[in-house]
Amino acid sequence: METQNPEARKQELLHLADQLDELQKVQHSGRGVSCVKEVIQALRQGNFEYAKAVATHDHDKIGSYPEIEVLMEEYGLCESYANFRKRFNKES
């Protein structure tokens, strides 16, 4: 998510938001995933850093939705739980 052109970055964030929205809509009998909705809202406002903070904070919940988690990992919104555990164990 390192696009330099501001307009291209905006479009990239909107595209990611749309992808996440499609994935989250089918969860919980169509009610969606509240923490993912917050990430989507931040992305649509162009606030990648806040979206990343929410995704990191709520990673335990997001991890229950593998497709969503993988997409967020691909875009650098959160790291995989396995990577997190490896890093945590090294720091402990």
Buried (B, 14 or more C-beta within 10 A) or exposed (E): BEEEEEEEBBEBBEEBBEBBBEBBBEBEEEEBBEBBBBBBBBBBEBBBEBBBBBBBEBBEBBBEBEBBBEBBBEBEBBBBBEEBEEEEEEEE
